[in-house]
């Protein structure tokens, strides 16, 4: 609830220890993959927070839970605006939430989890996958099957996608930019302190904040200036602060995703890639007989 807390946060359940990812020796390819994973998750979370900003600044009606709605908006924007890159951006985002779920303490769920304003991490990740396969069954069905989505559900996701697309188009249509530019969207990379120098440099060089700001100004008219900032927050999270009309991406959040990739996801992906190569070798050996 926005009135209870002035902060609307991304709601990450658990994150890898801060900073550990940068202490590991990586090949150039591994480092590139870790950076791409971090940026892809940053793209989705920035759009999620921009969704909160839209709801607040454009006075959008929200039917259902706002946290689910803005996750949906972020996913639809990526599917529609970046068709070439959407597959990898969203696979990385799904993996991010899946891993976050896996690191849940052994105590399992508590009432607080079920009462939370966010859906459970695993539901957030499956909801993104549902919109993917709902938008294009041919392209995404193999992936949805690999992460365990039943075929029946994959097919019914088409309706989820249609309803979501229609809803967001309807509420945003009156605010679409035609001739006039709306209020400015300022971007700022704030002091990174020493601890987060590496991740701050990665974010700054990628221009991921500018990318989000440009998408807003090119497409929509905001009534008042807003800001998107990257900074040290004291926790691994992302926020929209209504009082300040500001989206915040915390360096700690990006840093935790970099570490999550290096320590948990990269070994699994490398293992699967190796198994796939072995299988292909075996098949070609059999074919050669
Ligand atoms: Zn949120």
Boltz pocket constraint, residues with backbone or C-beta under 6 A from the ligand:
constraints:
  - pocket:
      binder: B
      contacts: [[A, 8], [A, 9], [A, 10], [A, 11], [A, 48], [A, 49], [A, 52], [A, 67], [A, 70]]
      max_distance: 6.0
